[in-house]
Structures are given as C-alpha cells and as structure tokens.
Amino acid sequence: GDRPIQVGSHFHFFEANKALEFDREKAYGKHLDIPAGAAVRFEPGDEKKVQLVEYSGRRKIYGFRGLVDGDIDEERVFRPNDSNQNAAVKNDAGEDNANKKGGK
C-alpha cells in the first residue's frame, strides 16, 4: 500500500490490512508476540519479520474484519490457485467468512 499500517498486539494477524503481503494461511489463529497494548507499524515498501503466537484459551475470534467470527479452525483456510497466491477464506455458502459453521 501507499500508507503506513499499524497492527496491534491482540489483532488476528490473518485479518490484517489486505495491503500487507505475507503468508496469511500461516498467520491464521495467531497474533503478534509483543506486549499487550503495543503495536507494529509497517511503512510503505518496508519489509520486516515479526513473531506470531497462537491464541490460547477458548480459541474463538470475533470482530476484526469478520473473517472468522467463531472458533479458530485451521481447516477453514485454503490457498486458491490465483496468480498472486494470496490466501483466501471461504465458507460453505461461498462467502468471505472463514467460519464454515457460522458466518455473516
């Protein structure tokens, strides 16, 4: 993208701004491994490595960009055969919500 993007400590990294380029499939169910309340800022054109950790507890995610809205289940994510190989999510109804059992 052409603007800075900031991602907070508890944000589901899989659902981070679409302008960020990374392997979204590997980020599913994870958040940044930084202190609570902190954030990482990504400037346009920057490339940086970040450490992600899995959500613990009940492993349910609600809100963010609405791609999960329920239990974290890695089987809900797939990689399409498109030219840019961005990970995508799909439910049984063909919507953008990764939660096959629930949804928007």
C-alpha positions as a Markdown table, in Angstrom:
| # | Residue | x | y | z |
|---|---|---|---|---|
| 1 | Gly | 0.0 | 0.0 | 0.0 |
| 2 | Asp | 0.9 | 3.7 | 0.0 |
| 3 | Arg | 0.1 | 4.4 | 3.7 |
| 4 | Pro | 1.6 | 3.2 | 7.0 |
| 5 | Ile | -0.3 | 0.3 | 8.6 |
| 6 | Gln | -0.3 | -0.4 | 12.3 |
| 7 | Val | -1.2 | -3.8 | 13.8 |
| 8 | Gly | -1.9 | -4.1 | 17.5 |
| 9 | Ser | -0.8 | -6.8 | 19.9 |
| 10 | His | -4.1 | -8.7 | 20.0 |
| 11 | Phe | -5.2 | -8.3 | 16.4 |
| 12 | His | -5.8 | -11.5 | 14.5 |
| 13 | Phe | -2.8 | -11.2 | 12.0 |
| 14 | Phe | -4.6 | -13.3 | 9.4 |
| 15 | Glu | -7.2 | -10.4 | 9.1 |
| 16 | Ala | -4.6 | -7.6 | 9.0 |
| 17 | Asn | -4.9 | -5.0 | 6.2 |
| 18 | Lys | -5.1 | -6.5 | 2.7 |
| 19 | Ala | -2.2 | -4.3 | 1.6 |
| 20 | Leu | 0.2 | -6.2 | 3.8 |
| 21 | Glu | 1.9 | -9.0 | 1.9 |
| 22 | Phe | 2.6 | -12.2 | 3.9 |
| 23 | Asp | 1.6 | -15.8 | 4.0 |
| 24 | Arg | -1.9 | -15.4 | 5.5 |
| 25 | Glu | -2.5 | -19.1 | 5.8 |
| 26 | Lys | 0.4 | -19.4 | 8.3 |
| 27 | Ala | -1.0 | -16.4 | 10.3 |
| 28 | Tyr | -4.4 | -17.9 | 10.8 |
| 29 | Gly | -5.2 | -18.2 | 14.5 |
| 30 | Lys | -2.2 | -16.1 | 15.6 |
| 31 | His | -1.4 | -12.6 | 16.8 |
| 32 | Leu | 1.8 | -10.6 | 17.3 |
| 33 | Asp | 4.2 | -11.7 | 20.1 |
| 34 | Ile | 4.5 | -8.3 | 21.6 |
| 35 | Pro | 3.4 | -6.8 | 24.9 |
| 36 | Ala | -0.3 | -6.1 | 25.4 |
| 37 | Gly | -1.2 | -2.6 | 24.1 |
| 38 | Ala | 1.8 | -2.4 | 21.8 |
| 39 | Ala | 1.7 | -2.3 | 18.0 |
| 40 | Val | 4.0 | -2.8 | 15.0 |
| 41 | Arg | 4.0 | -0.1 | 12.3 |
| 42 | Phe | 4.6 | -1.1 | 8.7 |
| 43 | Glu | 5.7 | 1.7 | 6.4 |
| 44 | Pro | 5.1 | 1.5 | 2.6 |
| 45 | Gly | 7.8 | -0.5 | 1.0 |
| 46 | Asp | 9.2 | -1.8 | 4.3 |
| 47 | Glu | 9.9 | -5.5 | 4.8 |
| 48 | Lys | 10.2 | -6.8 | 8.3 |
| 49 | Lys | 10.0 | -10.1 | 10.2 |
| 50 | Val | 7.5 | -10.5 | 13.0 |
| 51 | Gln | 7.0 | -13.3 | 15.6 |
| 52 | Leu | 3.4 | -14.6 | 15.8 |
| 53 | Val | 1.9 | -16.7 | 18.6 |
| 54 | Glu | -1.3 | -18.8 | 18.7 |
| 55 | Tyr | -4.3 | -17.5 | 20.5 |
| 56 | Ser | -4.9 | -19.6 | 23.7 |
| 57 | Gly | -7.9 | -20.1 | 25.9 |
| 58 | Arg | -11.2 | -20.8 | 24.2 |
| 59 | Arg | -9.6 | -20.1 | 20.7 |
| 60 | Lys | -12.6 | -18.0 | 19.5 |
| 61 | Ile | -12.2 | -14.9 | 17.4 |
| 62 | Tyr | -14.9 | -12.3 | 16.9 |
| 63 | Gly | -14.7 | -8.9 | 15.2 |
| 64 | Phe | -11.6 | -7.7 | 13.4 |
| 65 | Arg | -12.5 | -7.9 | 9.7 |
| 66 | Gly | -15.2 | -10.6 | 10.4 |
| 67 | Leu | -13.4 | -13.4 | 8.5 |
| 68 | Val | -13.7 | -15.9 | 11.4 |
| 69 | Asp | -16.3 | -14.9 | 13.9 |
| 70 | Gly | -16.2 | -18.1 | 15.9 |
| 71 | Asp | -13.9 | -21.0 | 16.7 |
| 72 | Ile | -10.4 | -21.0 | 15.3 |
| 73 | Asp | -10.1 | -24.0 | 13.0 |
| 74 | Glu | -7.2 | -24.2 | 10.6 |
| 75 | Glu | -9.2 | -26.5 | 8.2 |
| 76 | Arg | -11.3 | -23.4 | 7.3 |
| 77 | Val | -8.4 | -21.8 | 5.3 |
| 78 | Phe | -7.4 | -22.7 | 1.8 |
| 79 | Arg | -5.0 | -21.3 | -0.8 |
| 80 | Pro | -6.5 | -20.5 | -4.2 |
| 81 | Asn | -4.8 | -21.1 | -7.5 |
| 82 | Asp | -4.6 | -17.5 | -8.5 |
| 83 | Ser | -1.6 | -15.6 | -9.8 |
| 84 | Asn | -0.8 | -13.7 | -6.7 |
| 85 | Gln | -1.2 | -16.8 | -4.4 |
| 86 | Asn | -2.9 | -14.8 | -1.6 |
| 87 | Ala | -4.6 | -17.0 | 1.0 |
| 88 | Ala | -8.3 | -16.7 | 1.0 |
| 89 | Val | -11.1 | -17.9 | 3.2 |
| 90 | Lys | -14.4 | -19.5 | 2.2 |
| 91 | Asn | -17.4 | -20.9 | 3.9 |
| 92 | Asp | -19.8 | -23.5 | 2.6 |
| 93 | Ala | -22.0 | -20.7 | 1.2 |
| 94 | Gly | -19.1 | -19.3 | -0.8 |
| 95 | Glu | -18.9 | -16.1 | 1.3 |
| 96 | Asp | -15.7 | -14.5 | 2.6 |
| 97 | Asn | -16.1 | -15.7 | 6.2 |
| 98 | Ala | -13.6 | -18.4 | 7.2 |
| 99 | Asn | -16.1 | -19.9 | 9.6 |
| 100 | Lys | -17.9 | -22.6 | 7.7 |
| 101 | Lys | -20.3 | -23.3 | 10.6 |
| 102 | Gly | -21.3 | -19.7 | 11.2 |
| 103 | Gly | -20.8 | -16.6 | 9.2 |
| 104 | Lys | -22.1 | -13.2 | 8.5 |
